[in-house]
Amino acid sequence: MNVPAVLAGLYPPAIRRRWGAEIAGEVRSAGPRTWFDTAWGAVKLWLHPSDWPETAPGQTSRVLLTALAAMFTTSVLLVRAFGPVPESGPIGALWLAPIAAGALLSLPQPVLSRDAVRRMFGASRPVLLRSALAVGALFVLAHSGFADQASGAVRVLLVAYYWATLGFVGLQLCVLVNRLGFVVAAPGLRRLRLVLLCGGSGLALLAAQAGVESPALACGLAVPAAVMLGVGRDLGRIPADM
């Protein structure tokens, strides 16, 4: 395995395009003692998009939107694994309000033309088809009665298949967001900052709501919440005209 290339691949796309070869070369010449520092440097740069160079128009917005989709997908899987979401308590379903606001703010702004609609359909069709087939196969299996009768290793495989399907659909969502970013006008960085702050606040409220009844869920949700809030604050360092 080419470890220097793998470590360079951990960096944000703009960093990889501009300095990926240099990063891999430095790691290769310095040896294993720099592996941890290189990986940690990639993590820190993901948390500071204000330091990314813009190697293509709208690149930062597209990358952040795709990363945001990945974090929300992870959060949904965490809720599915450790839920259900508590509905009682002093804040109740208040967490839904900022998440809904963030979702509305994140909606792209397509040019309403026949060509734009055609390109959007072309970009989303294969992704939606794969997702529909995966969900359809899972639905058929769940209602076939086979899963209820399975036991032992077969049941373990079925559970693994279930989670693999959910993960696959989440991955397809990220792919769809990334593809649409090349077709429609993605939100600007100022609006994207509000999206991240709203989403992070909603997840933080949900983590607080789940804290007593499901500590594992609370801890799991606290991570993407902290990341979103931190990245949202960092975007405030970017000049308003970008």
C-alpha positions as CSV (number, residue, x, y, z in Angstrom):
1,M,0.0,0.0,0.0
2,N,1.3,3.5,-1.0
3,V,0.9,5.1,2.4
4,P,2.2,8.6,1.4
5,A,-0.4,8.7,-1.4
6,V,-3.1,7.6,1.0
7,L,-2.2,10.2,3.5
8,A,-2.1,12.9,0.8
9,G,-5.6,11.8,-0.3
10,L,-7.0,12.6,3.1
11,Y,-6.7,16.3,2.5
12,P,-9.5,18.5,1.1
13,P,-9.7,18.4,-2.7
14,A,-8.4,21.9,-3.2
15,I,-5.3,21.1,-1.1
16,R,-4.8,17.8,-2.9
17,R,-4.9,19.4,-6.3
18,R,-2.4,22.1,-5.5
19,W,0.0,20.4,-3.0
20,G,-0.9,16.7,-3.0
21,A,2.2,15.6,-4.8
22,E,4.4,17.7,-2.5
23,I,2.7,16.3,0.6
24,A,3.2,12.7,-0.6
25,G,6.8,13.4,-1.5
26,E,7.6,14.9,1.9
27,V,5.9,12.0,3.7
28,R,7.8,9.5,1.5
29,S,11.2,11.1,2.3
30,A,10.5,11.6,6.0
31,G,9.2,8.1,6.7
32,P,6.6,6.7,9.1
33,R,7.5,9.2,11.9
34,T,5.5,11.8,10.0
35,W,2.4,9.7,9.3
36,F,0.4,10.8,12.4
37,D,1.2,14.5,12.0
38,T,0.3,14.4,8.3
39,A,-3.1,12.7,9.0
40,W,-3.8,15.2,11.8
41,G,-2.9,18.1,9.5
42,A,-5.6,16.8,7.1
43,V,-8.2,16.8,9.9
44,K,-7.3,20.3,10.9
45,L,-7.6,21.6,7.3
46,W,-11.0,19.9,6.9
47,L,-12.1,22.0,9.9
48,H,-10.8,25.2,8.4
49,P,-12.1,25.7,4.9
50,S,-11.2,29.4,5.0
51,D,-7.6,28.2,4.4
52,W,-8.5,26.2,1.2
53,P,-7.4,27.6,-2.1
54,E,-10.3,27.9,-4.7
55,T,-8.9,25.8,-7.5
56,A,-12.2,25.8,-9.4
57,P,-15.3,28.1,-9.3
58,G,-17.6,27.1,-6.4
59,Q,-15.4,24.2,-5.3
60,T,-15.4,25.1,-1.6
61,S,-19.2,25.2,-1.5
62,R,-19.6,21.9,-3.4
63,V,-17.1,20.1,-1.1
64,L,-18.7,21.5,2.1
65,L,-22.2,20.6,0.9
66,T,-21.1,17.0,0.2
67,A,-19.4,16.8,3.6
68,L,-22.6,18.2,5.2
69,A,-24.6,15.5,3.5
70,A,-22.2,12.9,4.8
71,M,-22.5,14.2,8.4
72,F,-26.2,14.2,8.3
73,T,-26.2,10.7,6.8
74,T,-24.0,9.6,9.7
75,S,-26.3,11.3,12.2
76,V,-29.3,9.5,10.8
77,L,-27.5,6.1,11.0
78,L,-26.6,6.9,14.6
79,V,-30.2,7.7,15.4
80,R,-31.3,4.4,13.7
81,A,-28.7,2.5,15.7
82,F,-29.1,4.1,19.2
83,G,-32.6,5.7,18.9
84,P,-35.5,6.3,19.0
85,V,-35.2,10.0,19.4
86,P,-36.6,11.1,22.7
87,E,-39.7,13.3,22.2
88,S,-40.3,14.4,25.8
89,G,-38.4,16.9,27.9
90,P,-38.1,20.7,28.1
91,I,-36.9,21.2,24.5
92,G,-39.0,18.5,22.9
93,A,-38.7,18.6,19.1
94,L,-37.2,22.0,19.1
95,W,-34.1,20.6,17.3
96,L,-36.2,20.2,14.2
97,A,-36.5,24.0,13.7
98,P,-32.9,24.8,13.0
99,I,-32.3,21.7,11.0
100,A,-35.4,22.5,8.8
101,A,-34.1,26.1,8.4
102,G,-30.7,24.8,7.4
103,A,-32.2,22.4,4.9
104,L,-34.2,25.3,3.3
105,L,-31.1,27.5,3.1
106,S,-29.1,24.7,1.5
107,L,-31.4,24.3,-1.4
108,P,-29.6,25.0,-4.7
109,Q,-30.7,27.7,-7.0
110,P,-31.1,26.2,-10.5
111,V,-31.6,28.2,-13.6
112,L,-35.2,27.2,-14.6
113,S,-34.4,26.3,-18.2
114,R,-35.0,23.2,-20.2
115,D,-31.3,22.5,-20.4
116,A,-30.8,22.9,-16.6
117,V,-33.7,20.4,-15.9
118,R,-32.2,18.0,-18.4
119,R,-28.8,18.2,-16.8
120,M,-30.2,17.8,-13.3
121,F,-32.1,14.7,-14.4
122,G,-29.1,13.3,-16.1
123,A,-26.9,13.8,-13.1
124,S,-29.5,12.3,-10.6
125,R,-31.0,9.5,-12.6
126,P,-28.2,6.8,-12.1
127,V,-27.9,7.7,-8.4
128,L,-31.6,7.5,-7.7
129,L,-31.9,4.3,-9.7
130,R,-29.2,2.6,-7.7
131,S,-30.7,3.8,-4.4
132,A,-34.2,2.7,-5.5
133,L,-32.9,-0.8,-6.4
134,A,-31.1,-1.2,-3.1
135,V,-34.1,-0.1,-1.1
136,G,-36.4,-2.2,-3.2
137,A,-34.3,-5.3,-2.6
138,L,-34.3,-4.7,1.1
139,F,-38.0,-4.1,1.2
140,V,-38.7,-7.4,-0.7
141,L,-36.4,-9.3,1.7
142,A,-38.0,-7.8,4.8
143,H,-41.5,-8.8,3.7
144,S,-40.6,-12.2,2.4
145,G,-40.7,-13.8,5.8
146,F,-37.1,-15.2,5.3
147,A,-35.6,-12.7,7.8
148,D,-38.0,-13.7,10.6
149,Q,-37.0,-17.4,10.2
150,A,-33.3,-16.9,9.9
151,S,-31.0,-17.6,12.9
152,G,-27.3,-17.9,13.6
153,A,-24.8,-16.8,11.0
154,V,-27.6,-16.2,8.4
155,R,-29.3,-13.7,10.7
156,V,-25.9,-11.9,11.3
157,L,-25.4,-11.7,7.5
158,L,-28.9,-10.3,7.1
159,V,-28.3,-7.6,9.7
160,A,-25.0,-6.8,8.0
161,Y,-26.8,-6.5,4.7
162,Y,-29.4,-4.2,6.2
163,W,-26.8,-1.8,7.5
164,A,-24.7,-2.0,4.3
165,T,-27.8,-1.0,2.4
166,L,-28.4,2.0,4.6
167,G,-24.8,3.0,4.2
168,F,-25.0,2.5,0.5
169,V,-28.0,4.8,0.2
170,G,-26.3,7.4,2.4
171,L,-23.3,7.3,0.1
172,Q,-25.5,7.7,-2.9
173,L,-27.0,10.8,-1.3
174,C,-23.5,12.3,-1.0
175,V,-22.8,11.4,-4.6
176,L,-26.0,13.1,-5.7
177,V,-25.2,16.3,-3.8
178,N,-21.8,16.4,-5.3
179,R,-23.1,15.9,-8.9
180,L,-25.8,18.5,-8.5
181,G,-23.2,20.9,-7.4
182,F,-21.8,21.0,-10.9
183,V,-25.2,21.5,-12.5
184,V,-27.0,24.0,-10.3
185,A,-25.8,27.1,-8.5
186,A,-24.7,26.0,-5.0
187,P,-25.3,28.3,-2.0
188,G,-22.6,31.0,-1.5
189,L,-20.3,30.7,1.4
190,R,-22.1,33.3,3.5
191,R,-25.4,31.3,3.1
192,L,-23.6,28.0,3.6
193,R,-22.2,29.4,6.9
194,L,-25.8,29.8,8.1
195,V,-26.6,26.3,6.9
196,L,-23.8,24.8,9.0
197,L,-24.6,26.9,12.1
198,C,-28.3,25.9,11.8
199,G,-27.5,22.2,11.3
200,G,-25.0,22.1,14.1
201,S,-27.4,23.8,16.5
202,G,-30.1,21.3,15.6
203,L,-27.9,18.3,16.2
204,A,-26.6,19.9,19.4
205,L,-30.1,20.3,20.7
206,L,-30.9,16.7,19.7
207,A,-27.8,15.4,21.5
208,A,-28.9,17.3,24.6
209,Q,-32.4,15.8,24.3
210,A,-30.9,12.3,24.0
211,G,-28.3,12.8,26.7
212,V,-30.2,11.1,29.6
213,E,-32.0,8.3,27.8
214,S,-29.2,7.4,25.3
215,P,-25.7,8.6,26.2
216,A,-24.2,6.8,23.2
217,L,-26.5,8.6,20.8
218,A,-25.8,11.9,22.5
219,C,-22.0,11.4,22.3
220,G,-22.3,10.3,18.6
221,L,-24.4,13.3,17.6
222,A,-22.2,15.8,19.6
223,V,-19.3,15.1,17.2
224,P,-21.0,16.2,13.9
225,A,-22.7,19.0,15.8
226,A,-19.3,20.4,17.0
227,V,-17.8,20.0,13.5
228,M,-20.6,21.9,11.8
229,L,-20.5,24.7,14.4
230,G,-16.8,24.9,14.2
231,V,-16.7,25.0,10.4
232,G,-19.5,27.5,10.3
233,R,-17.6,29.8,12.6
234,D,-14.5,29.4,10.5
235,L,-16.3,30.4,7.3
236,G,-16.8,33.8,8.9
237,R,-13.2,34.4,8.3
238,I,-13.7,34.4,4.5
239,P,-14.3,37.8,3.0
240,A,-18.0,38.6,2.3
241,D,-17.3,39.1,-1.4
242,M,-16.2,35.5,-2.0
